């Protein structure tokens, strides 16, 4: 789950086990589903200071299981490639 600070000021969002999430003004952060039931966080949500929304796991294009580099692996290396160690 993702939360967003709707206020123009930074927030310290209290989480279970004494943890805190620091959110910049209009900033976003990640919390677990179970953290949403924590009373201090629930109070921030109810007051409208924080908005909760679902995050999609697949933000990019669908993966077909292939690597996305598409580059050659001939080991030629350019000026930026430095090979060290045993081969």
Phi and psi in degrees as GROMACS dihedral restraints (atoms count N, CA, C in turn):
[ dihedral_restraints ]
;  ai    aj    ak    al  type     phi  dphi    fc
    3     4     5     6     1  -120.4    20    10
    4     5     6     7     1   142.5    20    10
    6     7     8     9     1  -121.8    20    10
    7     8     9    10     1   151.8    20    10
    9    10    11    12     1  -128.7    20    10
   10    11    12    13     1   133.4    20    10
   12    13    14    15     1   -76.5    20    10
   13    14    15    16     1   119.4    20    10
   15    16    17    18     1   -95.7    20    10
   16    17    18    19     1    -0.7    20    10
   18    19    20    21     1   -94.8    20    10
   19    20    21    22     1   160.9    20    10
   21    22    23    24     1   -84.3    20    10
   22    23    24    25     1    10.0    20    10
   24    25    26    27     1  -124.0    20    10
   25    26    27    28     1   155.8    20    10
   27    28    29    30     1   -67.2    20    10
   28    29    30    31     1   148.5    20    10
   30    31    32    33     1  -124.2    20    10
   31    32    33    34     1   145.3    20    10
   33    34    35    36     1  -104.8    20    10
   34    35    36    37     1   107.5    20    10
   36    37    38    39     1   -90.7    20    10
   37    38    39    40     1   116.3    20    10
   39    40    41    42     1   -74.2    20    10
   40    41    42    43     1   133.7    20    10
   42    43    44    45     1  -121.4    20    10
   43    44    45    46     1   164.5    20    10
   45    46    47    48     1   -58.4    20    10
   46    47    48    49     1   160.0    20    10
   48    49    50    51     1    64.1    20    10
   49    50    51    52     1    27.5    20    10
   51    52    53    54     1    74.3    20    10
   52    53    54    55     1    10.5    20    10
   54    55    56    57     1   -85.2    20    10
   55    56    57    58     1   160.3    20    10
   57    58    59    60     1  -136.3    20    10
   58    59    60    61     1   149.0    20    10
   60    61    62    63     1  -116.3    20    10
   61    62    63    64     1   121.9    20    10
   63    64    65    66     1   -93.9    20    10
   64    65    66    67     1   122.7    20    10
   66    67    68    69     1  -117.1    20    10
   67    68    69    70     1   128.2    20    10
   69    70    71    72     1   -72.0    20    10
   70    71    72    73     1   166.9    20    10
   72    73    74    75     1   -56.9    20    10
   73    74    75    76     1   128.2    20    10
   75    76    77    78     1    63.3    20    10
   76    77    78    79     1    15.5    20    10
   78    79    80    81     1   -83.2    20    10
   79    80    81    82     1   164.8    20    10
   81    82    83    84     1  -119.1    20    10
   82    83    84    85     1   155.6    20    10
   84    85    86    87     1  -154.3    20    10
   85    86    87    88     1   166.6    20    10
   87    88    89    90     1  -105.6    20    10
   88    89    90    91     1   136.3    20    10
   90    91    92    93     1  -135.9    20    10
   91    92    93    94     1   157.6    20    10
   93    94    95    96     1   -79.8    20    10
   94    95    96    97     1   156.3    20    10
   96    97    98    99     1   -57.2    20    10
   97    98    99   100     1   -41.5    20    10
   99   100   101   102     1   -68.0    20    10
  100   101   102   103     1   -24.5    20    10
  102   103   104   105     1   -67.8    20    10
  103   104   105   106     1   -23.3    20    10
  105   106   107   108     1   -66.8    20    10
  106   107   108   109     1   -18.6    20    10
  108   109   110   111     1   -88.2    20    10
  109   110   111   112     1    -3.7    20    10
  111   112   113   114     1   -67.4    20    10
  112   113   114   115     1   123.2    20    10
  114   115   116   117     1   -52.1    20    10
  115   116   117   118     1   -44.9    20    10
  117   118   119   120     1   -64.4    20    10
  118   119   120   121     1   -37.3    20    10
  120   121   122   123     1   -69.6    20    10
  121   122   123   124     1   -38.8    20    10
  123   124   125   126     1   -60.9    20    10
  124   125   126   127     1   -37.1    20    10
  126   127   128   129     1   -65.6    20    10
  127   128   129   130     1   -38.5    20    10
  129   130   131   132     1   -65.9    20    10
  130   131   132   133     1   -38.0    20    10
  132   133   134   135     1   -67.0    20    10
  133   134   135   136     1   -45.1    20    10
  135   136   137   138     1   -65.0    20    10
  136   137   138   139     1   -32.8    20    10
  138   139   140   141     1   -77.7    20    10
  139   140   141   142     1   -14.3    20    10
  141   142   143   144     1    90.6    20    10
  142   143   144   145     1     7.0    20    10
  144   145   146   147     1   -74.8    20    10
  145   146   147   148     1   -27.7    20    10
  147   148   149   150     1  -128.6    20    10
  148   149   150   151     1   138.4    20    10
  150   151   152   153     1  -112.0    20    10
  151   152   153   154     1   137.7    20    10
  153   154   155   156     1  -110.3    20    10
  154   155   156   157     1   134.4    20    10
  156   157   158   159     1  -145.4    20    10
  157   158   159   160     1   155.9    20    10
  159   160   161   162     1   -76.0    20    10
  160   161   162   163     1   138.6    20    10
  162   163   164   165     1  -101.5    20    10
  163   164   165   166     1   137.8    20    10
  165   166   167   168     1   -81.9    20    10
  166   167   168   169     1   134.2    20    10
  168   169   170   171     1   -70.0    20    10
  169   170   171   172     1   -33.5    20    10
  171   172   173   174     1  -103.2    20    10
  172   173   174   175     1    86.0    20    10
  174   175   176   177     1   -82.8    20    10
  175   176   177   178     1   -24.0    20    10
  177   178   179   180     1  -100.4    20    10
  178   179   180   181     1  -171.3    20    10
  180   181   182   183     1   -67.2    20    10
  181   182   183   184     1   159.0    20    10
  183   184   185   186     1   -62.5    20    10
  184   185   186   187     1   141.2    20    10
  186   187   188   189     1   -93.6    20    10
  187   188   189   190     1   138.2    20    10
  189   190   191   192     1  -104.8    20    10
  190   191   192   193     1     9.4    20    10
  192   193   194   195     1    90.3    20    10
  193   194   195   196     1    -4.0    20    10
  195   196   197   198     1   -94.0    20    10
  196   197   198   199     1   156.1    20    10
  198   199   200   201     1   -73.3    20    10
  199   200   201   202     1   148.4    20    10
  201   202   203   204     1   -92.6    20    10
  202   203   204   205     1     2.1    20    10
  204   205   206   207     1   -73.1    20    10
  205   206   207   208     1   -47.5    20    10
  207   208   209   210     1    70.4    20    10
  208   209   210   211     1     1.5    20    10
  210   211   212   213     1   -83.0    20    10
  211   212   213   214     1   163.2    20    10
  213   214   215   216     1   -78.9    20    10
  214   215   216   217     1   155.1    20    10
  216   217   218   219     1  -120.3    20    10
  217   218   219   220     1    42.1    20    10
  219   220   221   222     1   -79.2    20    10
  220   221   222   223     1   -10.7    20    10
  222   223   224   225     1    78.6    20    10
  223   224   225   226     1    11.4    20    10
  225   226   227   228     1   -63.8    20    10
  226   227   228   229     1   -43.8    20    10
  228   229   230   231     1    66.9    20    10
  229   230   231   232     1   142.0    20    10
  231   232   233   234     1  -108.0    20    10
  232   233   234   235     1  -159.1    20    10
  234   235   236   237     1   -65.8    20    10
  235   236   237   238     1   -27.5    20    10
  237   238   239   240     1   -84.5    20    10
  238   239   240   241     1   -11.0    20    10
  240   241   242   243     1   -98.2    20    10
  241   242   243   244     1   127.0    20    10
  243   244   245   246     1  -124.5    20    10
  244   245   246   247     1   119.5    20    10
  246   247   248   249     1  -100.8    20    10
  247   248   249   250     1   126.8    20    10
  249   250   251   252     1  -133.8    20    10
  250   251   252   253     1   162.3    20    10
  252   253   254   255     1    92.4    20    10
  253   254   255   256     1   176.9    20    10
  255   256   257   258     1   -77.6    20    10
  256   257   258   259     1   149.2    20    10
